[in-house]
Amino acid sequence: MISTRPIEGTRIKHHVGPASIKMYDKFGLVLRIETTINDVSFFRHYRHGEQRDGARP
């Protein structure tokens, strides 16, 4: 006979702005992490572009 019970475990969900993360722990054996980002402009970096000779534009 096949059991159709749902797998017991823990889920942790956290979000900051448009980004969210969910972590699932199934019986302490498997940790699954899911991330969702709906607006990638949330991640910004402030880096200057450089030419191949090392000079800045």
C-alpha positions, 0 to 999 in steps of 0.5 A: 500500500502506498502512503499519501501523507504529506512530508513533515518538515519546517519552512522558513520564509523571509523577504526584503523588498522585492526579494524573498527566500524560502528554506524547507527542511524535510526530516532534517535530511534535506535542506531546499532553498528557493529564492525569488526576485521580482525586481532586479533593480533592487541589487545595485553596485557602484563600480566604475567602468575601466578600459582594457588599458586600465584608464577610466572613461 
